Amino acid sequence: MKTIGLIGGITPQSTVMYYEVLNRLASDYFGENHSSKVIINSVDFAEISNLQHQNRWDKLNDLMAISGKSLELAGADCILICANTMHLTIDAVRDCVNIPVIHIAEATAEKIIEKNIKKVALLGTKYTMEKDFYIDILKSYGITTLVPNVEDRNMVHDIIYKELSKGILNDTSKQVYLQIIDKLVENGCEAVILGCTEIPLLIKQEDLLVPSFDTTTIHANKAFNFSIIK
């Protein structure tokens, strides 16, 4: 089994989810009492969040590159950035390591294509919904992406940073998300990407009438499959 490196702490809640998924996969695959080989470099979410707010992606690139290199030096065979938004820095991480850095959007796009879905809704932080880095990857797979309107994007973003990143699960916020998803489905979306690693804490497949893509679980599965290839 290869060792999976996690750049975590962005947020602690999502890092726990990655760790739980990876260990469950190991137990299911190898048998009871088995767990994944994982190294976690947990960064300070407050620092990350402040730099995002200041639009200091240069500093974020440096911080994430250092985190990625430390995982490689510690013995990781691949790296996961445990946040959709922070894949804005993936090139900086890839440039400084000699091991695979698995992209969450690429892994998600592969799953969408498997379902023969061509038009999806994307929920995430404002950075994920408004910048091109995520949508362009989906487009390269032939997938059309719709995002909420400005007002709805603000609500989705605020719930992530004010509630989900702190482990707060609010039923009122859940209903807001479901109403926003309903609007996007009415506009022709066949499925929804839960494009922030904390959103699956709040929104489950059973809450929806269309397929959902839990990016946290998809990303972790991609890494686990890599880890068991001889």
C-alpha positions as CSV (number, residue, x, y, z in Angstrom):
1,M,0.0,0.0,0.0
2,K,1.4,3.4,-1.0
3,T,1.3,6.3,1.4
4,I,-1.2,9.2,0.8
5,G,-0.2,12.7,1.8
6,L,-3.0,15.1,2.8
7,I,-2.6,18.9,2.8
8,G,-5.3,19.3,5.5
9,G,-6.7,21.9,7.9
10,I,-8.6,23.6,5.1
11,T,-10.8,22.9,7.0
12,P,-10.3,20.5,9.9
13,Q,-13.8,19.2,9.3
14,S,-13.0,18.2,5.7
15,T,-9.7,16.7,6.7
16,V,-11.5,14.4,9.2
17,M,-13.8,13.4,6.4
18,Y,-10.9,12.4,4.1
19,Y,-9.2,10.4,6.9
20,E,-12.5,8.6,7.7
21,V,-13.1,7.7,4.0
22,L,-9.6,6.5,3.4
23,N,-9.6,4.3,6.4
24,R,-13.0,2.9,5.6
25,L,-11.9,2.1,2.1
26,A,-8.8,0.2,3.5
27,S,-10.9,-1.8,5.9
28,D,-13.4,-2.7,3.1
29,Y,-10.6,-3.7,0.7
30,F,-8.1,-5.4,3.0
31,G,-10.3,-6.5,5.8
32,E,-11.2,-5.6,9.4
33,N,-8.5,-3.6,11.4
34,H,-6.7,-2.4,8.2
35,S,-6.3,1.3,7.7
36,S,-4.7,3.5,5.1
37,K,-1.2,4.8,5.2
38,V,-1.7,8.5,5.5
39,I,0.5,11.5,6.3
40,I,-1.3,14.8,7.1
41,N,0.2,18.3,7.0
42,S,-2.4,20.4,8.6
43,V,-2.2,24.1,7.8
44,D,-3.8,27.0,9.7
45,F,-7.2,27.6,8.2
46,A,-7.4,31.2,9.6
47,E,-4.2,32.0,7.8
48,I,-5.5,30.5,4.6
49,S,-8.9,32.2,4.9
50,N,-7.3,35.6,5.5
51,L,-5.0,35.3,2.5
52,Q,-7.9,34.3,0.3
53,H,-9.8,37.3,1.5
54,Q,-6.8,39.5,0.7
55,N,-6.5,37.9,-2.8
56,R,-2.9,36.9,-1.9
57,W,-2.7,33.8,-4.1
58,D,1.0,34.3,-4.4
59,K,1.5,33.7,-0.7
60,L,-1.0,30.8,-0.8
61,N,1.0,29.2,-3.6
62,D,4.1,29.4,-1.5
63,L,2.5,28.1,1.6
64,M,0.9,25.1,-0.3
65,A,4.1,24.3,-2.2
66,I,6.0,24.1,1.1
67,S,3.3,21.9,2.6
68,G,3.4,19.6,-0.5
69,K,7.2,19.3,-0.4
70,S,7.1,18.4,3.3
71,L,4.7,15.6,2.6
72,E,7.0,14.2,-0.2
73,L,10.0,14.4,2.1
74,A,8.1,12.6,4.8
75,G,7.4,9.7,2.5
76,A,4.1,10.4,0.7
77,D,3.6,8.7,-2.7
78,C,0.9,11.1,-3.8
79,I,-0.8,14.3,-2.5
80,L,-4.3,15.4,-2.0
81,I,-5.2,19.1,-1.4
82,C,-8.2,18.6,1.0
83,A,-10.2,21.6,-0.4
84,N,-11.8,22.3,-3.7
85,T,-10.9,26.0,-3.6
86,M,-7.2,25.5,-2.8
87,H,-6.8,23.6,-6.1
88,L,-6.2,27.1,-7.4
89,T,-2.7,26.5,-6.0
90,I,-2.2,23.0,-7.5
91,D,0.3,24.1,-10.1
92,A,2.5,25.5,-7.5
93,V,2.4,22.2,-5.6
94,R,3.0,20.1,-8.7
95,D,6.0,22.3,-9.7
96,C,7.8,21.5,-6.4
97,V,7.2,17.8,-6.0
98,N,8.1,14.7,-8.0
99,I,5.0,12.7,-7.0
100,P,1.4,12.9,-8.3
101,V,-0.9,15.6,-7.0
102,I,-4.4,14.3,-7.7
103,H,-6.8,17.0,-8.9
104,I,-10.3,17.0,-7.3
105,A,-12.0,18.4,-10.4
106,E,-10.4,15.9,-12.7
107,A,-11.5,13.0,-10.5
108,T,-15.0,14.4,-10.3
109,A,-15.3,15.0,-14.0
110,E,-14.3,11.3,-14.6
111,K,-17.2,10.2,-12.4
112,I,-19.7,12.6,-14.1
113,I,-18.7,11.2,-17.5
114,E,-19.2,7.6,-16.2
115,K,-22.8,8.6,-15.6
116,N,-23.2,10.1,-19.1
117,I,-24.1,13.5,-17.6
118,K,-23.4,16.6,-19.6
119,K,-24.8,19.5,-17.6
120,V,-24.2,20.0,-13.9
121,A,-24.7,22.6,-11.2
122,L,-21.7,23.6,-9.1
123,L,-21.9,24.7,-5.5
124,G,-18.8,25.8,-3.6
125,T,-17.0,28.8,-2.3
126,K,-17.2,32.0,-4.4
127,Y,-13.7,31.3,-5.6
128,T,-14.7,27.9,-6.9
129,M,-17.9,29.1,-8.5
130,E,-16.6,32.3,-10.0
131,K,-13.0,31.5,-11.1
132,D,-12.3,29.5,-14.2
133,F,-10.0,26.8,-12.7
134,Y,-12.7,24.3,-11.9
135,I,-15.2,25.0,-14.7
136,D,-12.5,24.9,-17.3
137,I,-11.5,21.3,-16.3
138,L,-15.2,20.2,-16.5
139,K,-15.4,21.9,-19.9
140,S,-12.4,19.9,-21.1
141,Y,-14.4,16.8,-20.4
142,G,-17.3,18.0,-22.3
143,I,-19.3,19.0,-19.3
144,T,-21.4,22.2,-19.1
145,T,-21.5,23.9,-15.7
146,L,-24.1,26.3,-14.2
147,V,-23.5,28.2,-11.0
148,P,-26.0,30.1,-8.9
149,N,-26.8,33.7,-9.4
150,V,-24.8,36.4,-7.5
151,E,-27.2,36.5,-4.5
152,D,-27.3,32.7,-4.2
153,R,-23.5,32.4,-4.6
154,N,-23.1,34.8,-1.7
155,M,-25.4,32.7,0.5
156,V,-23.7,29.5,-0.5
157,H,-20.3,31.0,0.3
158,D,-21.3,32.5,3.6
159,I,-22.8,29.3,4.9
160,I,-19.5,27.5,4.1
161,Y,-17.3,30.0,5.9
162,K,-19.6,30.9,8.8
163,E,-21.1,27.5,9.5
164,L,-19.8,24.4,7.7
165,S,-16.1,25.3,8.2
166,K,-16.8,25.4,11.9
167,G,-18.8,22.1,11.9
168,I,-22.1,23.9,12.3
169,L,-25.0,22.2,10.6
170,N,-28.1,24.3,10.3
171,D,-31.4,23.0,8.9
172,T,-32.4,26.5,7.7
173,S,-29.1,26.6,5.7
174,K,-29.8,23.2,4.3
175,Q,-33.1,24.4,3.0
176,V,-31.4,27.4,1.4
177,Y,-29.0,25.0,-0.4
178,L,-31.8,22.8,-1.6
179,Q,-33.8,25.7,-2.9
180,I,-30.7,27.0,-4.8
181,I,-30.2,23.5,-6.3
182,D,-33.8,23.3,-7.3
183,K,-33.4,26.5,-9.3
184,L,-30.4,25.1,-11.1
185,V,-32.2,21.9,-11.9
186,E,-35.1,23.9,-13.3
187,N,-32.5,25.5,-15.6
188,G,-31.5,22.1,-17.0
189,C,-28.9,20.7,-14.7
190,E,-28.9,16.9,-14.6
191,A,-26.9,16.7,-11.4
192,V,-25.1,18.8,-8.7
193,I,-21.5,18.9,-7.7
194,L,-21.0,19.4,-4.0
195,G,-17.9,21.4,-4.8
196,C,-16.8,22.3,-1.3
197,T,-15.4,19.5,0.8
198,E,-17.7,20.4,3.7
199,I,-21.0,20.6,1.8
200,P,-21.6,16.8,2.1
201,L,-21.8,17.3,5.8
202,L,-25.1,19.2,5.1
203,I,-26.5,17.8,1.8
204,K,-26.9,14.1,1.3
205,Q,-28.0,12.2,-1.9
206,E,-31.3,11.3,-0.2
207,D,-32.1,15.0,0.0
208,L,-32.0,15.4,-3.8
209,L,-34.0,14.3,-6.8
210,V,-30.9,14.4,-9.1
211,P,-27.6,12.7,-8.7
212,S,-25.0,14.5,-6.6
213,F,-21.2,14.2,-6.7
214,D,-19.5,14.3,-3.3
215,T,-16.1,15.6,-4.3
216,T,-14.5,14.7,-0.9
217,T,-15.4,11.0,-1.3
218,I,-14.6,11.0,-5.0
219,H,-11.1,12.5,-4.4
220,A,-10.3,10.2,-1.5
221,N,-11.4,7.2,-3.6
222,K,-9.1,8.2,-6.4
223,A,-6.2,8.4,-4.1
224,F,-7.0,5.1,-2.4
225,N,-7.1,3.4,-5.8
226,F,-3.7,4.9,-6.6
227,S,-2.4,3.6,-3.3
228,I,-3.2,0.0,-4.0
229,I,-1.8,-0.2,-7.5
230,K,1.4,-2.2,-7.5
